[in-house]
Amino acid sequence: MLKAGQAEPCRACKSTLPLHRFPDGDLGKNNMMEPRSPAQSVTEVRIIEAAAQLFARHGFKAATTREIAQLADINEATLFRYFLHKPDLFCAAVNSRLGRVKLGRELQLSLARDEDPAIVVPGIVAFVLNSLAQQPDLYRLLHVAAFELPGANHVIREQLGPFFDAVSTYFQRCAEKGVIQKAAASLATLGILGTVSAHYHLHHLLSVCESPFASLEEEASAYAELWLRALEQNTRKNTAPGLPVESVPSTSAS
């Protein structure tokens, strides 16, 4: 059984990952047939928090309800009183993490006002980076949802859909105005999300070097510059991709 403050080895990578144990409490004595009371909602929160930690570390299939109950300091029967099916518990865990992702007021206004990409793109990048830094479990939970439990997609869409739509429609309007390259709006949105999240995690996995960035601010600036250059409108016309621009001779009256 897990002990308070004990670090549990990750089954996939054998690294030691801390698990946050909840305080002991008299939570295992509830009769299975008793209706839920407001006080019992605290138990549900503890179950969901424990589930989020273990699902993120072990995946959906490997994390057991017995281990989740142990980490929440309840018996397994109590867990099933709140969540009869394991997929429902996983969706609740993902939902609890996604519910903490909030789009800042300033970025919302910038998107709605169609402010210059030089202002908006750095804001989007900073939002993604801060979300990943503040919730390390979130990225892993999203991967587990995508690869092990596709049925959880509706939870992700419900929480992140408004953000995705707001950013995509912003890029669509910018493209229509000629401010950025004309491309599928979702390409820019998914491109930024994918670049930031993938590099943020894959660098630690694949590179033996320390992060090239001294701070999140410096990292956000680098990503923003990369995507601003990719999105900027290029008024020059090439005869074919990869070929140099040909100079057009000026015509003069003879």
BAFI-3210 file (N, C-alpha, C; in Angstrom, 3 decimals, decimal comma, padded with zeros to 6 digits):
// residues 254
n [1|2|3|4|5|6|7|8|9|10|11|12|13|14|15|16|17|18|19|20|21|22|23|24|25|26|27|28|29|30|31|32|33|34|35|36|37|38|39|40|41|42|43|44|45|46|47|48|49|50|51|52|53|54|55|56|57|58|59|60|61|62|63|64|65|66|67|68|69|70|71|72|73|74|75|76|77|78|79|80|81|82|83|84|85|86|87|88|89|90|91|92|93|94|95|96|97|98|99|100|101|102|103|104|105|106|107|108|109|110|111|112|113|114|115|116|117|118|119|120|121|122|123|124|125|126|127|128|129|130|131|132|133|134|135|136|137|138|139|140|141|142|143|144|145|146|147|148|149|150|151|152|153|154|155|156|157|158|159|160|161|162|163|164|165|166|167|168|169|170|171|172|173|174|175|176|177|178|179|180|181|182|183|184|185|186|187|188|189|190|191|192|193|194|195|196|197|198|199|200|201|202|203|204|205|206|207|208|209|210|211|212|213|214|215|216|217|218|219|220|221|222|223|224|225|226|227|228|229|230|231|232|233|234|235|236|237|238|239|240|241|242|243|244|245|246|247|248|249|250|251|252|253|254]
n.u [000,848|000,442|002,290|002,048|003,587|005,227|007,153|006,226|007,319|007,302|005,666|006,175|008,565|010,247|011,039|011,021|008,103|006,343|003,496|000,566|-000,691|-003,813|-005,154|-005,719|-008,956|-012,279|-013,662|-014,500|-016,735|-019,261|-022,545|-023,464|-025,916|-026,757|-027,933|-026,123|-024,544|-023,951|-021,479|-020,206|-019,339|-016,773|-015,332|-015,683|-014,221|-011,649|-011,328|-011,370|-009,119|-007,050|-007,365|-006,728|-003,974|-002,930|-003,874|-002,556|000,074|000,224|-001,492|-004,702|-005,478|-003,582|-003,687|-005,307|-008,524|-008,356|-005,838|-006,307|-008,281|-006,798|-004,921|-006,615|-007,406|-009,620|-011,998|-012,333|-014,962|-016,345|-015,398|-016,614|-019,169|-019,389|-018,377|-019,349|-018,395|-015,217|-014,347|-015,987|-014,892|-012,369|-013,030|-014,064|-011,752|-010,122|-011,753|-011,658|-009,058|-008,979|-010,869|-009,530|-008,150|-008,046|-008,869|-007,260|-008,544|-007,440|-006,320|-008,630|-009,985|-008,172|-008,352|-011,052|-011,106|-009,641|-006,882|-003,471|-001,509|001,079|000,677|-001,283|-000,444|001,916|000,530|-001,146|000,753|002,025|-000,119|-000,549|001,944|002,049|-000,162|000,692|002,937|001,866|000,163|001,343|000,336|-001,726|-001,061|-000,203|-002,550|-004,203|-002,947|-003,328|-006,101|-006,429|-005,148|-005,881|-008,518|-010,655|-013,304|-013,400|-013,144|-015,211|-015,283|-012,908|-013,342|-015,545|-014,440|-012,080|-012,892|-014,203|-011,974|-010,336|-012,033|-012,279|-009,664|-009,185|-011,170|-010,305|-007,818|-008,859|-010,276|-008,133|-006,736|-008,578|-008,512|-006,060|-003,919|-002,411|-000,950|-002,960|-004,547|-005,837|-007,663|-007,636|-005,239|-003,229|-003,927|-003,791|-001,181|000,364|-000,370|000,504|003,280|004,286|003,500|004,549|007,351|007,966|007,729|009,007|011,632|012,791|012,667|014,118|016,448|019,784|020,728|020,441|017,510|017,267|016,297|016,123|013,986|010,375|009,315|011,259|011,168|008,531|008,701|010,421|008,945|006,752|007,938|008,775|006,307|005,047|006,631|006,104|003,441|003,247|002,270|003,335|004,204|005,585|005,847|006,450|007,551|007,494|007,392|010,203|011,864|013,870|012,800|011,811|012,942|010,873|010,974|010,894|008,626|008,955|008,021|008,691]
n.v [-001,204|002,259|004,802|007,821|010,577|008,961|008,117|006,869|004,418|005,004|002,905|002,711|004,105|003,703|005,728|007,846|009,074|011,525|010,982|012,454|012,013|011,820|013,249|011,151|009,858|009,296|007,747|005,428|004,190|004,551|003,599|001,629|002,117|004,536|007,875|010,446|013,013|016,575|016,729|014,422|014,937|015,791|013,464|012,500|014,377|013,793|011,208|011,691|013,343|011,622|009,695|011,169|011,609|008,961|007,867|009,546|008,800|006,003|005,308|004,430|001,678|000,403|001,649|000,883|000,523|-000,189|000,794|003,492|003,958|003,404|005,496|007,640|007,127|005,565|002,823|000,369|-000,230|002,068|003,808|002,734|003,372|005,991|006,086|003,955|002,836|002,464|004,012|006,279|007,420|008,075|010,030|011,968|012,636|013,719|015,848|017,353|018,352|019,738|021,640|023,534|025,010|028,103|030,731|033,764|037,037|039,209|038,026|036,966|039,324|040,378|038,505|038,788|041,410|041,325|041,899|042,694|039,967|039,931|040,594|038,832|036,138|035,673|035,772|033,528|031,457|031,818|031,246|028,479|027,389|028,125|026,714|024,064|024,047|024,571|022,443|019,563|016,969|017,149|017,083|014,417|013,058|013,796|012,474|009,831|009,724|010,038|007,777|005,509|005,679|006,596|007,376|009,396|011,741|013,574|014,934|016,383|017,976|019,458|021,043|022,259|023,037|025,651|027,403|026,508|027,071|029,859|030,767|029,673|030,903|033,497|033,420|032,779|035,104|036,883|035,838|036,255|038,998|039,396|039,602|037,502|034,427|032,716|030,009|026,914|027,649|026,052|024,773|026,596|026,981|024,348|023,841|025,646|024,816|022,139|022,394|023,804|022,197|019,641|020,100|021,047|018,785|016,672|017,492|017,055|014,348|013,371|014,848|015,265|017,526|020,463|022,521|025,009|027,406|030,007|030,742|030,593|032,774|033,459|031,143|031,226|033,516|032,646|030,588|032,108|033,911|032,125|031,179|033,522|034,308|032,190|032,580|035,079|037,294|036,759|038,665|038,337|036,583|033,357|031,399|028,699|026,376|026,694|027,790|030,613|034,023|035,611|038,476|040,994|042,501|045,987|047,854|050,198|053,083|053,141]
n.w [000,000|-000,684|000,977|002,934|001,395|-000,071|-002,931|-006,012|-008,318|-011,820|-014,063|-016,746|-017,410|-015,258|-013,630|-010,689|-009,406|-007,661|-005,630|-004,435|-001,396|000,259|003,288|006,148|006,903|008,155|006,011|004,932|005,903|004,928|004,166|001,376|000,265|001,115|000,497|-001,250|000,574|001,053|002,375|001,605|-000,931|-000,823|-000,657|-003,246|-004,704|-003,792|-004,789|-007,551|-007,837|-007,041|-009,023|-011,331|-010,959|-010,999|-013,428|-015,196|-014,773|-015,141|-017,189|-018,695|-018,656|-017,018|-014,515|-011,588|-010,009|-007,379|-006,573|-006,946|-005,045|-002,730|-002,803|-002,484|000,032|000,776|000,794|-001,829|-002,421|-001,724|-003,666|-005,987|-005,422|-006,066|-008,655|-010,873|-013,194|-014,671|-016,993|-016,658|-014,394|-015,352|-017,280|-015,584|-014,213|-016,263|-016,969|-014,654|-014,684|-017,135|-016,621|-015,193|-016,969|-018,154|-020,295|-020,476|-019,713|-021,116|-023,410|-024,545|-025,265|-027,113|-029,180|-029,884|-030,781|-033,030|-032,990|-033,886|-035,178|-034,106|-031,525|-030,627|-031,195|-029,527|-027,109|-027,261|-027,348|-024,854|-023,189|-023,700|-022,911|-020,174|-019,225|-019,568|-017,907|-015,380|-015,001|-015,137|-015,359|-017,167|-019,954|-020,228|-019,552|-021,675|-023,756|-022,957|-023,131|-025,885|-026,995|-025,547|-024,701|-026,675|-026,456|-024,648|-025,916|-026,164|-023,765|-023,810|-026,044|-025,185|-023,176|-024,248|-026,749|-027,098|-026,832|-028,965|-031,149|-030,937|-031,439|-033,979|-035,586|-035,349|-036,737|-039,225|-039,911|-040,016|-042,205|-044,246|-044,368|-045,384|-043,692|-042,747|-044,050|-046,452|-045,420|-044,116|-041,247|-038,993|-039,273|-038,550|-035,858|-034,710|-035,414|-033,867|-031,267|-031,382|-031,943|-029,707|-027,456|-028,162|-028,522|-026,020|-024,385|-025,795|-026,042|-023,540|-023,536|-025,759|-026,136|-024,974|-023,982|-021,939|-021,598|-024,104|-023,335|-020,971|-019,453|-019,133|-020,413|-022,308|-023,835|-024,800|-026,381|-028,416|-029,698|-030,544|-032,347|-034,324|-035,342|-036,121|-038,254|-039,946|-040,522|-041,649|-044,248|-047,485|-050,040|-052,344|-055,446|-056,456|-059,221|-058,979|-056,241|-054,128|-056,029|-056,996|-056,706|-059,611|-061,254|-062,500|-065,537|-066,074|-067,986|-070,513|-072,298|-075,686]
ca.u [000,000|001,211|002,366|002,061|004,868|006,018|007,247|005,950|007,995|006,481|005,808|006,646|009,942|010,978|011,463|010,253|007,158|005,654|002,043|000,113|-001,641|-004,780|-005,154|-006,595|-010,277|-013,226|-014,433|-014,826|-017,820|-020,550|-023,358|-023,553|-027,263|-027,077|-027,853|-024,984|-024,772|-022,971|-020,170|-019,592|-018,758|-015,339|-014,809|-015,657|-013,093|-010,435|-011,253|-011,024|-007,735|-006,193|-007,473|-005,982|-002,553|-002,555|-004,110|-001,498|001,341|000,201|-002,419|-006,046|-005,582|-002,684|-004,112|-006,429|-009,421|-007,863|-004,766|-006,910|-008,939|-005,749|-004,345|-007,648|-007,613|-010,961|-012,025|-012,727|-016,423|-016,778|-015,100|-017,632|-020,433|-019,367|-018,098|-019,610|-017,601|-013,882|-014,281|-016,616|-013,917|-011,331|-013,580|-014,148|-010,385|-009,721|-012,586|-011,190|-007,850|-009,303|-011,655|-008,625|-007,558|-008,866|-008,323|-007,204|-009,412|-006,704|-006,223|-009,981|-010,264|-007,303|-008,936|-012,330|-010,862|-008,787|-005,629|-002,377|-000,916|002,273|000,207|-002,119|000,301|002,655|-000,422|-001,578|001,886|002,197|-001,244|-000,291|003,103|001,679|-001,071|001,501|003,830|001,085|-000,504|002,123|-000,475|-002,725|-000,578|-000,216|-003,942|-004,719|-002,385|-004,022|-007,443|-006,353|-004,659|-006,475|-009,956|-011,177|-014,626|-013,275|-012,959|-016,269|-014,915|-011,870|-013,977|-016,412|-013,647|-011,123|-013,522|-014,366|-010,672|-009,932|-012,885|-011,973|-008,382|-009,322|-011,939|-009,431|-006,901|-009,650|-010,526|-006,856|-006,427|-009,501|-008,080|-004,728|-002,917|-001,553|-001,073|-004,249|-004,460|-006,898|-007,499|-007,313|-003,821|-002,455|-004,236|-003,211|000,264|000,921|-000,564|001,359|004,686|004,625|003,358|005,459|008,730|008,069|007,899|009,938|013,014|013,264|012,711|015,049|017,693|020,650|021,109|019,483|016,645|017,987|015,623|016,384|012,721|009,180|009,141|012,154|010,654|007,335|009,131|010,995|007,841|005,944|008,670|008,732|004,998|004,760|007,312|005,417|002,107|003,248|001,883|004,450|003,627|006,356|005,287|007,417|007,011|007,301|007,948|011,622|012,631|014,070|011,861|012,323|012,663|010,019|011,521|009,963|008,328|009,012|007,530|009,787]
ca.v [000,000|003,496|005,550|009,271|011,122|007,975|008,303|005,606|004,311|004,962|001,578|002,774|004,586|003,333|006,906|008,020|010,178|011,708|010,942|013,251|011,235|012,644|012,994|010,070|010,301|008,221|007,845|004,114|003,609|004,922|002,513|001,716|002,524|005,865|008,949|011,325|014,266|017,566|016,440|013,318|015,402|015,883|012,146|012,423|015,197|013,050|010,099|012,242|013,820|010,435|009,071|011,986|011,349|007,599|007,706|010,275|008,098|004,610|005,075|004,014|000,242|-000,037|002,205|000,097|001,209|-000,462|001,754|004,824|004,003|003,486|006,836|008,541|006,699|005,021|001,456|000,290|-000,227|003,468|004,369|002,315|004,046|007,263|005,844|002,538|002,386|003,066|005,113|007,478|008,013|008,695|011,267|012,947|013,076|014,611|017,046|018,162|019,051|020,685|022,722|024,540|025,759|029,295|031,722|035,056|038,098|040,030|037,274|036,915|040,611|040,501|037,665|039,357|042,691|041,077|042,631|042,226|038,686|040,152|040,679|037,671|034,868|035,481|035,493|032,133|030,619|031,938|030,535|027,043|027,059|028,239|025,609|022,852|024,160|024,542|021,148|018,556|015,770|017,380|016,603|012,955|012,621|013,967|011,381|008,605|009,807|009,872|006,464|004,382|005,818|007,603|007,832|010,579|012,919|014,565|015,748|017,311|018,939|020,336|021,991|023,002|023,460|027,109|028,018|026,152|027,801|031,288|030,996|029,337|031,943|034,673|033,233|032,823|036,512|037,480|035,381|036,924|040,392|039,442|039,881|036,320|033,527|032,067|028,567|026,472|028,276|025,021|024,422|027,506|026,714|023,062|023,937|026,298|023,916|020,971|022,770|024,168|021,060|018,556|020,465|021,203|017,476|015,812|017,927|016,366|012,913|013,000|015,617|015,116|018,880|021,237|023,379|026,197|028,607|030,304|030,970|030,389|033,962|033,332|030,054|031,722|034,457|031,892|029,944|033,147|034,414|031,067|031,115|034,794|034,251|031,200|033,063|036,401|037,334|036,934|039,275|037,951|035,435|032,452|030,627|027,344|026,280|026,426|028,525|032,023|034,976|036,220|039,898|041,317|043,702|047,101|048,253|051,656|053,470|053,317]
ca.w [000,000|-000,732|002,217|002,761|000,996|-000,810|-004,371|-006,679|-009,612|-013,022|-014,638|-018,122|-017,542|-014,048|-012,871|-009,471|-009,524|-006,387|-005,587|-003,305|-000,609|000,961|004,723|006,597|007,323|008,381|004,785|004,404|006,667|004,367|003,650|-000,073|-000,156|001,628|-000,500|-001,062|001,278|000,622|002,945|000,881|-002,184|-000,583|-001,021|-004,701|-005,151|-003,488|-005,739|-008,867|-007,792|-007,032|-010,348|-012,293|-010,769|-011,391|-014,865|-015,900|-014,625|-015,582|-018,286|-018,296|-018,380|-015,947|-013,226|-011,085|-009,072|-006,026|-006,300|-006,835|-003,739|-001,713|-002,807|-001,947|001,412|000,959|000,294|-003,231|-002,500|-001,705|-004,987|-006,943|-005,092|-006,789|-010,077|-011,100|-014,333|-014,723|-017,967|-016,095|-013,479|-016,171|-017,850|-014,496|-013,927|-017,354|-016,872|-013,520|-015,098|-018,208|-016,042|-014,637|-018,080|-018,365|-021,210|-019,808|-020,220|-022,084|-024,658|-025,109|-025,899|-028,286|-030,229|-030,308|-031,450|-034,195|-032,849|-034,737|-034,777|-033,300|-030,137|-030,292|-031,231|-028,268|-026,037|-027,393|-026,960|-023,405|-022,579|-023,797|-022,077|-018,767|-018,906|-019,458|-016,753|-014,156|-014,880|-015,863|-015,607|-018,207|-021,250|-020,211|-019,561|-023,029|-024,550|-022,561|-023,700|-027,337|-027,420|-024,821|-024,468|-027,613|-026,038|-023,791|-026,765|-025,960|-022,606|-024,264|-026,943|-024,402|-022,398|-025,067|-027,993|-027,211|-027,083|-030,321|-032,085|-030,867|-032,100|-035,400|-036,265|-035,399|-037,854|-040,452|-040,220|-040,407|-043,555|-045,163|-044,482|-045,968|-042,667|-042,678|-045,184|-046,609|-045,174|-043,222|-039,938|-038,007|-039,437|-037,711|-034,448|-034,325|-035,574|-032,682|-030,128|-031,528|-031,843|-028,332|-026,549|-028,529|-028,220|-024,562|-023,774|-026,517|-025,798|-022,336|-023,822|-026,818|-026,130|-023,797|-023,590|-021,160|-022,402|-024,586|-022,856|-019,565|-018,763|-019,950|-021,236|-023,446|-024,652|-025,480|-027,406|-029,536|-030,418|-031,177|-033,513|-035,336|-035,985|-036,787|-039,556|-040,784|-040,883|-042,267|-045,652|-048,415|-051,244|-053,512|-056,147|-057,043|-060,336|-058,480|-054,889|-054,012|-057,033|-056,633|-057,303|-060,841|-061,358|-063,653|-066,202|-066,198|-069,367|-070,706|-073,633|-076,633]
c.u [000,876|001,169|002,446|003,463|005,737|006,015|007,090|006,669|007,020|006,721|006,404|008,132|010,819|011,499|010,582|009,389|006,400|004,142|001,605|-001,000|-002,551|-004,777|-006,096|-007,920|-011,200|-014,187|-014,874|-016,018|-019,189|-021,280|-023,559|-024,881|-027,629|-027,017|-026,651|-025,398|-023,743|-021,578|-019,459|-019,000|-017,254|-014,666|-014,689|-014,479|-011,782|-010,249|-010,779|-009,579|-006,752|-006,197|-006,668|-004,483|-002,145|-002,796|-003,000|-000,182|001,345|-000,653|-003,736|-006,089|-004,765|-003,073|-005,360|-007,276|-008,985|-006,770|-005,310|-007,576|-007,908|-005,171|-005,328|-007,991|-009,073|-010,910|-012,614|-014,243|-016,977|-016,526|-016,198|-019,002|-020,539|-019,178|-018,211|-018,731|-016,286|-013,781|-014,923|-015,664|-012,799|-011,823|-013,691|-012,768|-009,896|-010,473|-012,110|-009,940|-008,155|-010,099|-010,807|-007,975|-008,483|-008,148|-008,394|-008,069|-008,722|-006,597|-007,588|-010,308|-009,421|-007,852|-010,203|-012,141|-010,012|-007,512|-004,534|-001,828|000,335|001,939|-000,473|-001,311|001,154|001,730|-000,910|-000,473|002,081|001,097|-000,991|000,853|002,766|000,748|-000,295|002,379|003,071|000,404|000,263|001,307|-001,387|-002,290|-000,625|-001,641|-004,550|-004,195|-003,088|-005,423|-007,430|-006,042|-005,348|-007,989|-010,527|-012,552|-014,598|-013,135|-013,989|-015,969|-013,888|-012,475|-014,841|-015,626|-012,748|-011,714|-013,691|-013,059|-010,221|-010,731|-012,542|-010,675|-008,498|-010,085|-011,147|-008,481|-007,638|-009,915|-009,243|-006,489|-007,303|-009,117|-006,703|-003,625|-001,927|-001,756|-002,470|-004,064|-005,613|-006,644|-007,089|-005,850|-002,950|-002,674|-003,575|-001,689|000,929|000,806|000,389|002,823|005,085|004,589|004,345|006,904|008,960|008,363|008,956|011,396|013,593|013,422|013,857|016,401|018,470|021,064|020,023|018,640|017,409|017,405|015,843|015,102|011,568|008,953|010,010|011,678|009,435|007,702|009,673|009,902|007,020|006,625|008,630|007,402|004,584|005,420|006,615|004,081|002,121|002,960|003,102|003,888|004,400|005,766|006,414|006,773|006,763|007,914|009,428|012,475|012,780|013,061|012,506|011,971|011,862|010,546|010,471|009,801|008,369|008,563|008,721|009,572]
c.v [001,243|004,208|007,033|009,749|010,172|008,309|006,951|005,546|004,246|003,630|001,610|003,119|004,300|004,527|007,047|009,265|010,320|011,637|011,649|012,506|012,176|012,304|011,854|010,645|009,121|008,172|006,495|003,455|003,920|003,696|002,703|002,261|003,908|006,899|009,826|012,583|015,264|017,263|015,341|013,753|015,586|014,572|012,023|013,214|014,458|011,878|010,599|012,701|012,647|009,762|009,845|011,714|009,985|007,334|008,395|009,511|006,710|004,360|004,529|002,542|-000,179|000,498|001,460|000,914|000,960|000,534|003,165|004,982|004,127|004,889|007,856|008,222|006,337|003,554|001,439|000,322|001,191|004,130|004,009|002,904|005,367|007,067|004,341|001,974|003,164|004,172|006,399|008,195|008,700|010,012|012,352|013,500|014,050|015,936|017,957|018,951|020,095|021,873|023,824|025,394|026,928|030,281|033,094|036,105|038,915|039,327|037,149|038,195|040,793|039,694|038,298|040,647|042,550|041,906|041,968|040,889|038,832|040,276|039,371|036,378|034,674|035,182|034,052|031,192|030,638|031,185|029,028|026,635|027,105|027,107|024,312|022,886|024,026|023,191|020,082|017,306|015,924|016,809|015,078|012,413|012,736|012,871|010,066|008,586|009,518|008,443|005,282|004,468|006,900|008,133|009,058|011,856|013,999|015,477|016,802|018,396|019,937|021,410|022,875|023,530|024,960|027,835|027,757|026,953|029,285|031,604|030,738|030,407|033,247|034,561|033,266|034,267|037,214|037,099|036,081|038,382|040,522|039,729|038,728|035,481|032,922|030,560|028,195|027,019|027,253|024,616|025,308|027,208|025,437|023,084|024,555|025,387|022,728|021,286|023,019|022,945|019,945|018,901|020,546|019,858|016,621|016,223|017,183|014,867|012,536|013,694|015,388|016,475|019,502|022,083|024,622|027,498|028,779|030,470|030,673|031,569|033,887|032,236|030,509|032,671|033,732|031,218|030,973|033,677|033,396|031,089|032,413|034,836|033,277|031,736|034,367|036,317|037,616|037,440|038,932|036,692|034,626|031,712|029,195|027,276|025,960|027,171|029,975|032,914|035,612|037,684|040,152|042,587|044,787|047,457|049,754|051,967|053,716|054,572]
c.w [000,000|000,604|001,927|002,446|000,202|-002,291|-005,044|-008,017|-010,755|-013,726|-016,028|-018,206|-016,338|-013,263|-011,641|-009,576|-008,214|-006,552|-004,320|-002,583|000,148|002,442|005,072|007,049|007,458|007,199|004,251|005,069|006,096|003,855|002,162|-000,542|000,343|000,515|-000,206|-000,322|000,790|001,136|002,178|-000,458|-002,051|-000,953|-002,529|-005,269|-004,923|-004,453|-007,097|-008,907|-007,809|-008,404|-011,383|-012,188|-011,313|-012,872|-015,663|-015,860|-015,250|-016,814|-017,780|-017,866|-017,169|-014,575|-012,757|-010,113|-007,634|-005,650|-006,138|-005,479|-002,614|-001,636|-002,249|-000,499|001,688|000,548|-001,117|-003,394|-002,510|-003,046|-005,990|-006,626|-005,844|-008,283|-010,342|-012,204|-014,395|-015,775|-017,461|-015,150|-014,263|-016,757|-016,788|-014,162|-014,989|-017,253|-015,739|-013,883|-016,175|-017,668|-015,447|-015,721|-018,420|-019,284|-020,549|-020,496|-021,319|-023,433|-025,327|-025,867|-027,164|-029,459|-030,783|-031,102|-032,704|-034,136|-033,677|-034,243|-033,920|-031,818|-029,726|-030,217|-029,974|-027,085|-026,061|-026,924|-025,450|-022,665|-022,570|-022,872|-020,586|-018,341|-018,714|-018,212|-015,440|-013,929|-015,670|-016,201|-016,822|-019,550|-021,319|-020,242|-020,960|-023,951|-024,229|-023,166|-025,191|-027,742|-026,729|-024,673|-025,377|-027,226|-025,157|-024,592|-026,501|-024,773|-023,010|-025,141|-026,163|-023,676|-023,271|-026,370|-028,123|-027,478|-028,517|-031,354|-032,117|-031,611|-033,606|-036,162|-036,350|-036,592|-039,192|-040,864|-040,667|-041,844|-044,579|-045,380|-045,126|-044,979|-042,549|-043,931|-045,241|-046,503|-044,260|-041,824|-038,883|-038,092|-038,557|-036,231|-033,969|-034,444|-034,363|-031,469|-030,190|-031,352|-030,394|-027,417|-026,866|-028,178|-026,720|-023,899|-024,474|-026,306|-024,597|-022,587|-024,746|-026,739|-024,840|-023,256|-022,719|-022,098|-022,839|-024,058|-021,358|-018,763|-019,698|-020,880|-022,487|-024,400|-025,454|-026,612|-028,637|-030,361|-031,189|-032,429|-034,646|-036,082|-036,641|-038,162|-040,495|-041,300|-041,670|-043,766|-046,508|-049,730|-052,501|-054,130|-056,777|-058,208|-059,940|-057,096|-054,921|-055,021|-056,620|-057,336|-058,513|-060,868|-062,624|-064,293|-066,319|-067,655|-069,476|-072,140|-074,550|-077,442]
res [m|l|k|a|g|q|a|e|p|c|r|a|c|k|s|t|l|p|l|h|r|f|p|d|g|d|l|g|k|n|n|m|m|e|p|r|s|p|a|q|s|v|t|e|v|r|i|i|e|a|a|a|q|l|f|a|r|h|g|f|k|a|a|t|t|r|e|i|a|q|l|a|d|i|n|e|a|t|l|f|r|y|f|l|h|k|p|d|l|f|c|a|a|v|n|s|r|l|g|r|v|k|l|g|r|e|l|q|l|s|l|a|r|d|e|d|p|a|i|v|v|p|g|i|v|a|f|v|l|n|s|l|a|q|q|p|d|l|y|r|l|l|h|v|a|a|f|e|l|p|g|a|n|h|v|i|r|e|q|l|g|p|f|f|d|a|v|s|t|y|f|q|r|c|a|e|k|g|v|i|q|k|a|a|a|s|l|a|t|l|g|i|l|g|t|v|s|a|h|y|h|l|h|h|l|l|s|v|c|e|s|p|f|a|s|l|e|e|e|a|s|a|y|a|e|l|w|l|r|a|l|e|q|n|t|r|k|n|t|a|p|g|l|p|v|e|s|v|p|s|t|s|a|s]
***
